[in-house]
């Protein structure tokens, strides 16, 4: 299955002291998402083509003082994958 994203938008609030970590976390989340998406849907050649205009995830709350970038990225990737999965159910 092929996935094309035209826009990815994030809102980040209250990250004082962790601003420098946001871009690396989001970039890693995108990589993790792509890997997990491929693992879950990569072999499904029979799925019909679909257009999804928007996918929204619930807000995620992190305590960046007590979690690694990898943990935060993994949680973001999982939230994106679950939100998209709703639209891809056969």
C-alpha positions as CSV (number, residue, x, y, z in Angstrom):
1,X,0.0,0.0,0.0
2,X,1.2,3.5,-0.8
3,X,0.6,6.5,1.5
4,X,0.9,10.1,0.4
5,X,0.7,12.8,2.9
6,X,0.2,16.3,1.7
7,X,0.2,18.1,5.1
8,X,1.2,17.2,8.6
9,X,0.3,19.7,11.2
10,X,1.2,19.6,14.9
11,X,0.3,22.0,17.8
12,X,2.8,22.0,20.6
13,X,2.1,23.7,23.9
14,X,4.0,24.2,27.2
15,X,7.3,22.8,26.1
16,X,9.4,25.4,27.9
17,X,12.9,24.2,28.2
18,X,12.4,21.4,25.7
19,X,12.0,23.5,22.5
20,X,15.2,22.1,21.0
21,X,13.8,18.5,21.3
22,X,10.5,19.1,19.3
23,X,11.9,18.9,15.8
24,X,14.0,15.7,16.4
25,X,11.0,14.1,18.2
26,X,8.7,14.8,15.3
27,X,11.2,13.7,12.7
28,X,11.7,10.4,14.5
29,X,7.9,10.0,15.0
30,X,7.5,10.3,11.2
31,X,10.1,7.6,10.6
32,X,8.6,5.3,13.2
33,X,5.1,5.9,11.7
34,X,6.4,5.0,8.2
35,X,8.0,1.8,9.5
36,X,4.9,0.7,11.5
37,X,2.6,1.7,8.6
38,X,4.6,-0.4,6.3
39,X,4.7,-3.4,8.7
40,X,0.9,-3.2,9.1
41,X,-0.3,-2.3,5.6
42,X,2.7,-2.9,3.3
43,X,1.6,-6.2,2.0
44,X,-2.1,-5.4,1.4
45,X,-2.1,-4.9,-2.3
46,X,-5.8,-5.7,-2.5
47,X,-7.1,-2.7,-0.6
48,X,-9.1,-0.2,-2.6
49,X,-7.6,3.2,-3.2
50,X,-8.9,5.7,-0.6
51,X,-8.7,9.4,-0.2
52,X,-8.8,10.7,3.4
53,X,-9.1,14.4,3.6
54,X,-8.1,14.8,7.2
55,X,-7.1,12.6,10.1
56,X,-7.2,14.0,13.7
57,X,-5.6,12.5,16.7
58,X,-6.5,13.1,20.2
59,X,-4.3,15.4,22.2
60,X,-1.3,13.7,23.7
61,X,0.3,14.8,27.0
62,X,3.9,14.2,27.7
63,X,6.2,14.9,30.6
64,X,9.3,15.6,28.7
65,X,11.3,16.0,31.9
66,X,10.8,12.2,32.4
67,X,10.8,10.7,29.0
68,X,13.2,10.2,26.1
69,X,12.8,11.6,22.6
70,X,12.3,8.0,21.4
71,X,9.5,7.4,23.9
72,X,7.7,10.6,22.9
73,X,8.2,9.8,19.2
74,X,6.8,6.3,19.6
75,X,3.7,7.6,21.3
76,X,3.1,10.2,18.6
77,X,3.6,7.6,15.8
78,X,1.2,5.2,17.5
79,X,-1.4,7.9,17.8
80,X,-1.1,8.8,14.1
81,X,-1.3,5.1,13.1
82,X,-4.4,4.5,15.2
83,X,-6.1,7.6,13.9
84,X,-5.4,6.6,10.3
85,X,-6.4,2.9,10.9
86,X,-10.0,4.0,11.5
87,X,-10.1,5.3,7.9
88,X,-8.4,2.2,6.4
89,X,-10.6,-0.6,7.9
90,X,-11.9,-2.8,5.1
